[in-house]
Amino acid sequence: MTSYTNIPRPDEKCPAELGGWWVYLIRCADHTLYSGVTVNLERRLRQHNGELAGGARYTRARRPVELVWTRAATSRSEAQKFEAQTRRLSRRDKLRLIAGAIDDYFGKP
């Protein structure tokens, strides 16, 4: 299993001063990447893996999924803006983001 440096524990809470929102990337079993936003990484990852109801249709046929990148956001609006920026990245740039090669892509929180 690959080790990623910028991933909090799934049960780690987003710092209160940051508003409690996360933007995340998960790697599916077919090696595709999926992005989303949530306030609870552990619950959302369990949903994507089918342990709880509510996972995305995209990930249902691509389980198991693995959390590979996260970023805290100050609000839902900011999280959705970061997610939109993430989705516009090429796969190559997403992999660089995951590897930490472009940490400052979104600026500082």
Rosetta silent file (secondary structure, phi, psi, omega in degrees, C-alpha in Angstrom):
SEQUENCE: MTSYTNIPRPDEKCPAELGGWWVYLIRCADHTLYSGVTVNLERRLRQHNGELAGGARYTRARRPVELVWTRAATSRSEAQKFEAQTRRLSRRDKLRLIAGAIDDYFGKP
SCORE:     score description
SCORE:     0.000 S_00000001
   1 L     0.000  138.051 -178.006    0.000    0.000    0.000 S_00000001
   2 L   -76.892  143.134  177.281    1.277    3.435   -0.904 S_00000001
   3 L  -101.489  129.728  179.371    1.989    5.927    1.849 S_00000001
   4 L  -116.059  139.918 -171.221    0.795    9.500    1.356 S_00000001
   5 L   -86.060  -25.600 -172.250    2.086   12.315    3.506 S_00000001
   6 L  -104.281   22.609 -177.510   -0.758   14.841    3.525 S_00000001
   7 L  -102.677  123.903  176.053   -3.653   12.581    4.500 S_00000001
   8 L   -74.481  164.061  171.923   -5.207   12.935    7.931 S_00000001
   9 L   -59.355  144.794 -179.268   -6.517    9.898    9.740 S_00000001
  10 L   -56.920  -27.937 -179.164  -10.041    9.212    8.413 S_00000001
  11 L   -90.494   -0.115 -179.075  -11.478    9.939   11.870 S_00000001
  12 L   -71.432  133.714  179.402   -9.541   13.212   12.225 S_00000001
  13 L   -82.411  146.118  173.497  -11.792   16.248   12.447 S_00000001
  14 L   -69.293  134.677 -178.751  -11.205   19.273   10.269 S_00000001
  15 L   -52.787  135.204 -177.139   -9.939   22.051   12.527 S_00000001
  16 H   -55.614  -36.693 -178.685  -12.836   24.158   13.807 S_00000001
  17 H   -68.359  -14.200  177.992  -11.120   27.346   12.709 S_00000001
  18 H   -97.761    3.058  174.456  -11.208   26.008    9.135 S_00000001
  19 L    89.711   -6.712  173.707  -14.963   25.453    9.145 S_00000001
  20 L    81.479   15.699 -179.528  -14.936   21.673    9.191 S_00000001
  21 E  -109.167  145.186  178.001  -14.980   20.971    5.424 S_00000001
  22 E  -123.772  142.274  164.981  -12.667   18.674    3.466 S_00000001
  23 E  -104.779  138.491 -176.835  -11.931   18.335   -0.242 S_00000001
  24 E  -141.913  157.163  170.299  -10.677   14.848   -1.032 S_00000001
  25 E  -122.014  134.974  172.880   -9.440   12.578   -3.793 S_00000001
  26 E  -120.530  147.878  175.641   -9.918    8.845   -3.660 S_00000001
  27 E  -101.934  125.655 -179.707   -8.321    6.228   -5.870 S_00000001
  28 L   -85.041  168.882 -178.958  -10.720    3.544   -7.045 S_00000001
  29 L   -60.138  -28.316  178.391   -9.863   -0.120   -7.613 S_00000001
  30 L   -89.097   11.337  176.676   -9.582    0.564  -11.366 S_00000001
  31 L    72.501   11.935  171.685   -7.048    3.348  -10.581 S_00000001
  32 L   -79.604  162.153 -179.843   -9.379    6.179  -11.555 S_00000001
  33 E  -112.894  141.855  179.941   -9.558    9.209   -9.280 S_00000001
  34 E  -129.749  135.070  178.927  -12.738   10.647   -7.752 S_00000001
  35 E  -114.468  153.929  178.318  -13.027   13.981   -5.966 S_00000001
  36 E  -163.917  179.783  175.803  -15.565   15.203   -3.463 S_00000001
  37 E  -129.321  150.272  179.796  -16.275   17.343   -0.415 S_00000001
  38 E  -162.663  165.662  171.376  -17.411   16.322    3.052 S_00000001
  39 L  -102.395  -11.514 -176.558  -17.400   17.290    6.708 S_00000001
  40 L  -137.364   98.432 -177.388  -16.649   13.717    7.828 S_00000001
  41 H   -62.515  -42.341 -177.721  -13.928   11.828    5.934 S_00000001
  42 H   -61.186  -48.782 -179.903  -14.397    8.557    7.789 S_00000001
  43 H   -61.839  -44.940 -176.847  -18.133    8.400    7.107 S_00000001
  44 H   -65.708  -39.998  177.680  -17.735    9.435    3.472 S_00000001
  45 H   -64.027  -41.090  177.096  -15.005    6.871    2.806 S_00000001
  46 H   -64.409  -35.474  176.171  -17.180    4.163    4.379 S_00000001
  47 H   -65.198  -45.973  179.465  -20.050    5.283    2.136 S_00000001
  48 H   -62.100  -32.415  179.960  -17.859    5.070   -0.963 S_00000001
  49 L   -87.451    1.560  175.213  -16.741    1.580    0.072 S_00000001
  50 L    84.528    6.978  179.011  -20.330    0.402    0.589 S_00000001
  51 L   -77.021  -26.788  176.628  -20.136   -0.015    4.366 S_00000001
  52 L  -129.809  155.573  177.039  -22.775    2.710    4.812 S_00000001
  53 L   -68.663  149.438  172.054  -25.562    3.904    2.527 S_00000001
  54 L   111.416    7.520  178.348  -24.960    6.991    0.436 S_00000001
  55 L   -71.706  159.149 -179.948  -21.847    6.394   -1.658 S_00000001
  56 L   -68.255  144.738  178.300  -21.518    7.922   -5.110 S_00000001
  57 H   -57.624  -38.932 -178.747  -22.807    5.910   -8.058 S_00000001
  58 H   -56.611  -41.955 -174.412  -19.403    6.302   -9.743 S_00000001
  59 H   -83.993  -13.922 -177.628  -17.554    4.477   -6.958 S_00000001
  60 H   -58.679  -38.109 -179.105  -20.074    1.639   -6.504 S_00000001
  61 L   -92.283    5.784 -174.402  -18.612   -0.347   -9.399 S_00000001
  62 L  -127.294   30.216 -178.692  -15.031    0.616   -8.549 S_00000001
  63 L   -84.473  153.839    0.144  -14.588   -0.610   -4.980 S_00000001
  64 L   -80.363  160.155  176.917  -12.589   -0.692   -2.874 S_00000001
  65 L  -113.268  156.277 -177.479  -11.551    2.948   -2.820 S_00000001
  66 E  -131.255  130.845  176.461   -8.602    4.490   -0.987 S_00000001
  67 E   -70.535  124.820 -176.517   -8.274    8.029    0.335 S_00000001
  68 E  -121.836  -14.507 -179.747   -5.185    9.552   -1.315 S_00000001
  69 E  -160.354  142.632  176.167   -5.392   13.337   -0.806 S_00000001
  70 E  -142.010  159.415  172.961   -7.246   15.863    1.341 S_00000001
  71 E  -150.431  132.081  178.028   -7.351   19.596    1.901 S_00000001
  72 E   -76.121  148.539  177.424   -9.210   21.509    4.609 S_00000001
  73 E  -132.744  155.602 -176.329  -11.557   24.338    3.616 S_00000001
  74 L   -82.334  -18.196 -178.796  -13.113   27.170    5.602 S_00000001
  75 L  -157.143  168.481  176.544  -16.645   26.686    4.248 S_00000001
  76 H   -61.805  -41.173  179.808  -18.732   24.496    1.981 S_00000001
  77 H   -59.818  -47.049  178.946  -18.465   27.141   -0.719 S_00000001
  78 H   -63.715  -41.695  179.186  -14.676   27.202   -0.526 S_00000001
  79 H   -59.943  -42.929 -179.855  -14.564   23.384   -0.506 S_00000001
  80 H   -67.821  -33.642  175.650  -16.696   23.241   -3.642 S_00000001
  81 H   -66.206  -44.896  177.437  -14.465   25.803   -5.362 S_00000001
  82 H   -62.175  -40.374  178.873  -11.366   23.726   -4.501 S_00000001
  83 H   -62.410  -43.858  178.690  -13.140   20.595   -5.728 S_00000001
  84 H   -60.812  -41.236  176.901  -13.987   22.290   -9.029 S_00000001
  85 H   -62.862  -41.700 -179.834  -10.332   23.334   -9.409 S_00000001
  86 H   -62.947  -44.518 -179.478   -9.258   19.772   -8.633 S_00000001
  87 H   -62.987  -29.824 -179.953  -11.624   18.298  -11.214 S_00000001
  88 H   -77.022  -15.329  178.832  -10.216   20.586  -13.902 S_00000001
  89 L   -67.555  149.316  172.542   -6.685   19.280  -13.324 S_00000001
  90 L   -70.065  162.807  177.217   -5.318   16.695  -15.705 S_00000001
  91 H   -58.134  -41.125  179.427   -4.778   13.211  -14.321 S_00000001
  92 H   -58.502  -45.305  179.998   -1.032   13.892  -14.399 S_00000001
  93 H   -69.182  -34.047  175.721   -1.470   17.031  -12.289 S_00000001
  94 H   -63.353  -41.513  178.041   -3.797   15.219   -9.871 S_00000001
  95 H   -65.717  -36.271  175.571   -1.114   12.581   -9.373 S_00000001
  96 H   -66.364  -38.949  176.892    1.439   15.351   -8.781 S_00000001
  97 H   -61.614  -45.559  179.038   -0.936   16.914   -6.250 S_00000001
  98 H   -60.788  -41.623 -178.727   -1.259   13.557   -4.473 S_00000001
  99 H   -74.057  -11.333  179.919    2.529   13.142   -4.459 S_00000001
 100 L    90.089    6.501 -177.491    2.955   16.606   -2.964 S_00000001
 101 L   -73.727  -20.168  178.784    4.759   18.033   -5.973 S_00000001
 102 L  -131.245   53.243 -179.220    2.263   20.903   -6.293 S_00000001
 103 H   -53.451  -38.593 -173.964    1.280   21.531   -2.660 S_00000001
 104 H   -89.819   15.923 -178.139    0.641   25.240   -3.164 S_00000001
 105 H   -53.141  -40.742 -176.919   -1.717   24.812   -6.130 S_00000001
 106 H   -98.764    0.276 -176.564   -4.666   26.151   -4.138 S_00000001
 107 L    82.288 -177.439 -178.096   -2.758   28.572   -1.953 S_00000001
 108 L   -87.198  147.236  178.535   -2.717   28.595    1.817 S_00000001
 109 L   -68.063    0.000    0.000   -5.896   28.030    3.885 S_00000001
